[in-house]
Structures are given as C-alpha cells and as structure tokens.
Amino acid sequence: MNRLFAVVNVLSKMVLIFGLTMLIPLALAEWKDDGARSAFEESFLITLGIGFVMWLATRHYKRELQTRDGFLLVVMVWSVLPVFAMLPLLFYLPELNLSMAYFEAVSGLTASGGTVLTGLDQLPPSINLWRGEIIWLGGMGLIVLAVAILPLLGVGGRQLMNAEIPGPMKENKLTPRIAETAKGLWSIYASLTLVCAIAYNWAGMDWFDAVVHAFTTLGLGGFSSHDASYGYWDSPLIEAVAIVFMLIAGVNFATHFLVWRAKNLTAYRYDSELSWYLVIVLGSCIGLALYLWFTDIYADPLTALRYAAFNIVSVATTTGYSNTDYTQWPMFIPLWMLFLSGFCTSSGSTGGGIKMIRARILYQQVYREMIAIMHPNAVIPARLGRNIVANRVILAVLIFLFVYTVSIVLMTIILTLSGLSFVTAFSATVACINNLGPGLGEVGPANTYAQLTDFQTWICSFAMLLGRLEFFTLLVIFTPAFWRK
C-alpha cells in the first residue's frame, strides 16, 4: 500500500498540473462569452479540489519511484486524466452520457481523434479549443511533460520516461539529464506547433482554427472544429500545409531534437526509420492517385493526387483528418490505408500503430528465415542502420506483434457479437488500437462513434488506451507478479 500511496502522491501533482491547463479554454470562454464559462469553472475547481485532496492524503508517502511504480503511474495517468478531461463536455453537453464523454476524452488524450460529437461548427470556441488542447498534450505524452516539471517536486523521471516512450527513445539519452531531454522534446514540439499555426493562418485559416488544427496536426489526433473536417475549407493550399506537418509529426522527435541541437540535417540521414516511412507513404500516395485517375474516379491526375495524398498521409500517420468520404472509393484503397496506419509512423513520434522500426525488424527477420532455409549455416545478422539488432529485441518484437494481432482479433469478435457488422467492428478495433480515429462502415470519416452502444464505446475506449500504452505497459499491471514484493 505504501507503494500505491507514493504513486498516488505523484498522480495528485499531475492532476493539479492538468487542472491548470483548463485555464486556457476558460480564459477564451470568458473573453468570447461563448456560454461554456461555467462548465470550465466547475471543471477547474473539481479537478484542483480532487488533486489537492489526493495530495493531502498521500503527502507523507513521497519517495523515489521504482520501475514498477513508473508503469503503474503511467496506466493511472492515462486512465484517470480522461475523467477530468471529460468534465467540461459533460457539464456543457448534457446529452452526453458517461461512456460517450469518457470516450471523447480518451480519444483526445491518446491522440486518436475518433469522436462522438456532431454539430462541431456550433460548439463554443472554448470547447473546440479544449478538444484540440488535450490532443496536443497527449500527443507527446503528459508523462514527458511531467518529467520536465516533477524533478522540481522531488520526483525522479527516468522510470516514467522508460514506461512511456516506445522504441529506441528508451535507449538513447539525448541529454545528460532526463528532465533536459523532456524539455528539449517539448521545445521542439511547441516550436513546430507554432510554425504550423502560422502556416495555417497564411494558407487561409483564421487564427482560432489555425491554433486548434496546429494542436491536432502535431499531436496527430485529427479532431477538427468543423463537421466537414478539411472539406470545410476545400483548399489545396491548407491541405498541403497539413500534409507537410503530419509527415513531420510522424518522424521520431528525438531525430528532430538531434538536428536542432547539431544545427545540421545529418541525423535525418542516419534515422533508420525515416527513409522507409517516406518511401512507403509517398509511394502509396502516387500509386493510389494514379489508380483513382485511371479508373475515372477523378477526372485529372492533380485532383486525384490532391485527394489521395491528403487522406493517405492522414490515415497512415494515424491523424484521422479527411477532405472527402474515402470509403466511397474502391474498397481496397481504404483497407490499404488502414493497413498503413498499423506501422508507418516512427517510434518516438506522436503517431500510433506498431511503428516503422518494428516493421523493419519483422521484415528483416522474414528475410533471415528464408535465407536460413536455403543456407542453414549462414549467419545473417539483422541490422538497423549501422547497428546489429540483438536476438532478444527481435523476440520482443515478435511477441509484441502477437499481442497486437490477438488484441485485434478478440476485440473484433467482441464488437461483432455485440451487434456491429464485421467491417465496422474490425475497422473500429484497428482504428482505436492504432490511435487513428475514424474507421470504415458505420464509423467511417462521414460518421461518428455516437451510434455505438455504451458497451461498444467502452471497448473502443479500452482499445485506445491499450494502443497508446503499447499493450505491455497496461497488461503488465494485471499480472500477479507485478504486485508481489
């Protein structure tokens, strides 16, 4: 219990920090007098009040976190903070029930982008700003933000960073101190967000939409302030800006950090994921654009390229924007896009899925097995760039893929048994686990998740958390060994 109280003590400080982030939409609601002020005032007071009570009850249990504490804290953060994030929605939109409001909050904080809301154009600006803000906070990870702040409160950050950040970020100390690493990553993240907002405004958005969509573009979350998403502007220039920054956000932020620190582009050249990421995504854009043109779905190649590039980049990077209902295209195109969402983004990015680094390792392992069949005595190491990949890493990736596949199969079966069509159940599961947002069928880009039952909504919420925490961070706390002394 002492260990649990120590974790709750840290969680209480994070709840207090999260409560302070509500001051931004609260100030906007006050300035615009948009009708949502009381919703944010009540949410702010409740969040700070509960956070203070949690801190008061556990203030004598402060201690340095151990590895298992880090895992427990990460799971508690990502499951508890949505409870507070949903409060403004519950207070302002009484038609939302608990499952719908929690789904919307989880979708935001996990940077998924699936929504249960309609009438976004009529929502108060402060509500839409809050939806964008929670995606931005969740995109890089609230844990990383806390690692930059909590050392001031006497809490070490290495265990949190290891539990939160996937892929090679766990192995690379970019700066001598973990707090400096977190601050560096957030500096890059915030700077790119600012540049993105300026670019959106230059391309034709007003400043409010530019800020909201910069939040959700860099967070790769896909929430919009308009029901039609990017179809609202019908602007190739705005879509081009979105494509550029979605591609940037899909790259490992450690690589961006190293480029910024070295003041040259060499780190991009040695990023083992970047070339594969760009070749697969951009190659898919060109190939599918040609198909859409050849089959007369679009009359000219530039129009076909515009719609193919925007929607493919959006889905492949697990953002979830759309400028047309791509489910009306030949079915293999949306399925290919859904497939891309499973692996295209880089580790250490704000995207979801299994990440490109694991896909590369799996590809090399398949190649090694084929060579071993023909040449049993050959020694062919798997490599990432100039580094040899250890067999234990390959085994971990294979296990991860197994858990990923089993999770998709089980949740698809559960959703199908609950009454959804197979296409809807499968695509909703894949979209939620990959933190993509929109799926196909009844949850396609032209629809929302509002038509799901409460049970189905909770399953999708769990799937988003499972995908955001990369399975093992969440599943490990359900093992008896985790709770043994």
TORLO-550444 format. One record per residue (C-alpha): residue in three letters; y, x, z. Coordinates in steps of 0.05 Angstrom, whole numbers, plus 5000, padded with zeros to 4 digits. Layout:
// TORLO-550444
ALAYXZ/...
//
This chain:
// TORLO-550444
MET500050005000/ASN504750585013/ARG503950804941/LEU505350094916/PHE511650044960/ALA514150714934/VAL513350454862/VAL516849804880/ASN522550214910/VAL523650554843/LEU522849894806/SER528249584850/LYS533250114826/MET531349974754/VAL532349234765/LEU539249374793/ILE540849814733/PHE538249274686/GLY542548754721/LEU548749164706/THR547249134631/MET548648384635/LEU555948534647/ILE556948674573/PRO555047974548/LEU558347684610/ALA564948004590/LEU564147744519/ALA562647044544/GLU568847074588/TRP573147334531/LYS570646854478/ASP569846274527/ASP563446104489/GLY560245674543/ALA555046174567/ARG559146494622/SER555746124679/ALA548846294651/PHE550447034653/GLU553946994721/GLU547846654753/SER543047134719/PHE547147744740/LEU547447514813/ILE540047334816/THR537948004784/LEU542348414830/GLY540348004891/ILE532848064879/GLY533648804862/PHE537448924927/VAL532248544969/MET526648954936/TRP530349594952/LEU531949385023/ALA524649215037/THR521949875009/ARG527650375024/HIS523350755074/TYR517850895023/LYS521551374978/ARG517351964953/GLU515952364890/LEU511851954841/GLN504852184823/THR501552094754/ARG498251434773/ASP504751184802/GLY508151314735/PHE503050874699/LEU503750314749/LEU511350344746/VAL511450314670/VAL507049694670/MET511149364724/VAL517649514688/TRP515449234622/SER512348604653/VAL517648464706/LEU524148614669/PRO522948064618/VAL523147574676/PHE530347774688/ALA531947844614/MET529847124601/LEU534446824655/PRO540746744611/LEU536446404558/LEU533345934609/PHE539945754640/TYR543645644574/LEU537945324534/PRO534544824580/GLU529844614523/LEU526245274531/ASN520345274578/LEU517945874617/SER512846124566/MET517946084508/ALA523446434547/TYR518746984571/PHE516147084500/GLU523247164474/ALA524947674528/VAL518448064518/SER519648054443/GLY526548354455/LEU524748884506/THR518549104467/ALA522949134403/SER518248654368/GLY523148144340/GLY518847514339/THR522946924362/VAL522046204386/LEU529446034374/THR532645664317/GLY539845504305/LEU541846234317/ASP548446134279/GLN550545614331/LEU548646024392/PRO554346324434/PRO556047034412/SER554347284482/ILE547247014477/ASN546147344409/LEU549247994436/TRP544447974495/ARG538447884449/GLY540748484409/GLU542248894471/ILE535348814502/ILE532149044437/TRP536749654437/LEU534949814510/GLY527549704498/GLY527550094432/MET527950784460/GLY525050554526/LEU528250354591/ILE523850864625/VAL527151434586/LEU533951154604/ALA531851134677/VAL529251854674/ALA536352064658/ILE539151674717/LEU533851654771/PRO534052404787/LEU540752244818/LEU537051754863/GLY531752264884/VAL526152054837/GLY522552544790/GLY521952364717/ARG516152764687/GLN510852254706/LEU514851684677/MET516052054612/ASN508752214604/ALA506651494614/GLU512051204568/ILE512651664508/PRO506951684457/GLY504452244413/PRO506952964413/MET513052794455/LYS508352854515/GLU507153584499/ASN514053824478/LYS519253964530/LEU525453944486/THR529854204542/PRO528054554607/ARG529253934649/ILE526353254634/ALA532952894651/GLU536553324599/THR531253124548/ALA532352384563/LYS539852454559/GLY539252834493/LEU534852304463/TRP539451744485/SER545552124459/ILE542352154390/TYR540151424395/ALA547151184416/SER550651614364/LEU546251354307/THR547550644332/LEU555050754329/VAL554651034259/CYS550150454238/ALA555149944265/ILE560950274228/ALA556750284164/TYR555049544170/ASN562349374180/TRP564249794120/ALA558949434079/GLY561748744095/MET559448504164/ASP564548314216/TRP564648754278/PHE560548284321/ASP554848224271/ALA555348974257/VAL554249144331/VAL548648644341/HIS544948874279/ALA546149604294/PHE542749484361/THR536749144328/THR536349634269/LEU535950264311/GLY531349904360/LEU527049674301/GLY526848994333/GLY529248514279/PHE532947994319/SER538747714279/SER544747274296/HIS543246834235/ASP537146404219/ALA537046674148/SER536947394174/TYR539747844119/GLY539447274069/TYR545747024104/TRP549947564070/ASP545947634005/SER548948323999/PRO545248913966/LEU550149394000/ILE548749134070/GLU541249144056/ALA541849864032/VAL545150064097/ALA539549714135/ILE534250074095/VAL537250764109/PHE537850654184/MET531050314190/LEU528050934157/ILE531951384204/ALA529650994266/GLY522451054242/VAL522751814249/ASN520952184313/PHE527352214355/ALA525052894380/THR525853144309/HIS532952844305/PHE534453184371/LEU532053864348/VAL536053804283/TRP542253634323/ARG541254204372/ALA539754724318/LYS545254454272/ASN540554514212/LEU535154094178/THR529354574188/ALA525954124240/TYR525253574188/ARG521354044143/TYR516454214198/ASP515453494222/SER508153354207/GLU509252604200/LEU515752554161/SER513352714091/TRP507452244095/TYR511851704125/LEU516951744069/VAL511851814013/ILE507751214035/VAL513650754049/LEU517850933989/GLY511750963944/SER509850263966/CYS516950023951/ILE516750283880/GLY509650063865/LEU510449353892/ALA517349283859/LEU514149453792/TYR508648933805/LEU513848393823/TRP517448553758/PHE511348593713/THR508847923740/ASP515647593726/ILE516947423799/TYR523647763788/ALA526947803721/ASP529548513723/PRO526949153757/LEU533149263800/THR532648573832/ALA525148683843/LEU526649363875/ARG532049063919/TYR527548533950/ALA521348963952/ALA524849563984/PHE528449174038/ASN522448754061/ILE517349314055/VAL521549804095/SER523049264146/VAL515749084157/ALA513049804151/THR517850044204/THR515949434247/THR523149174246/GLY521948474221/TYR528248314181/SER527647924117/ASN532247724059/THR527147254027/ASP520646904045/TYR515847444022/THR509847004040/GLN511246653973/TRP509547293936/PRO502247433915/MET498247463980/PHE496048183973/ILE503348423979/PRO504648114049/LEU497748364070/TRP499449064046/MET506049034084/LEU502348804147/PHE497549394137/LEU503449874132/SER506249624198/GLY500049884232/PHE501250624222/CYS507550814183/THR512550974238/SER512651654272/SER510751794344/GLY516951844387/SER520551324343/THR522550624363/GLY517150324318/GLY510350034336/GLY503250094310/ILE498350674318/LYS503551164289/MET503051624229/ILE500652224269/ARG494351854289/ALA493351614217/ARG493752324193/ILE488652564244/LEU483952004224/TYR484652174151/GLN483052904164/GLN477052704206/VAL474352274149/TYR475252874102/ARG471853344151/GLU465852874158/MET464952834082/ILE465253594075/ALA460253654133/ILE455353214096/MET455553684036/HIS456254334075/PRO453254254144/ASN455154964166/ALA462354934143/VAL467755004196/ILE473754594176/PRO479054504230/ALA483753914229/ARG490954124224/LEU497853824236/GLY502754284202/ARG501154974225/ASN497454744288/ILE489954634295/VAL488253954327/ALA483354014385/ASN476953604382/ARG478853254447/VAL485153004412/ILE481052744353/LEU476352394401/ALA482252074437/VAL485051814371/LEU478251524352/ILE477851164419/PHE484950914411/LEU483250634342/PHE477050294371/VAL481149954426/TYR486449764375/THR481349444329/VAL477549084384/SER484048814413/ILE486048524345/VAL479148214335/LEU478747904405/MET485847614404/THR484947354333/ILE478546994356/ILE482146714418/LEU488046454377/THR483446164324/LEU479345804378/SER485845534406/GLY487345174341/LEU491145644295/SER488945784224/PHE485646454213/VAL491446734172/THR496446534226/ALA492146774283/PHE490547444251/SER497647584227/ALA500747374294/THR495947834331/VAL497348424285/ALA504848294285/CYS505148254361/ILE500648854375/ASN504549264323/ASN511149004353/LEU513048754284/GLY515348034300/PRO514147564241/GLY507147484213/LEU504347034159/GLY502646294154/GLU505745884209/VAL509246484240/GLY511946774174/PRO519147014163/ALA521346304145/ASN518546024211/THR518546194285/TYR513546234342/ALA516345594372/GLN510745164344/LEU505445544384/THR502645234447/ASP504145534515/PHE497245864518/GLN498146174448/THR505146414467/TRP502546764530/ILE497047104488/CYS502347354439/SER506747604497/PHE500847994525/ALA499448284456/MET506648534451/LEU506248874518/LEU499449164501/GLY502049454436/ARG508549714466/LEU504850074522/GLU499650344472/PHE493849994505/PHE491450514556/THR497750524598/LEU496649784610/LEU489049754611/VAL488250344659/ILE491149964717/PHE485449444711/THR480149974724/PRO477350044796/ALA478050804791/PHE485650734785/TRP486150414854/ARG481350874891/LYS484351414936/
//
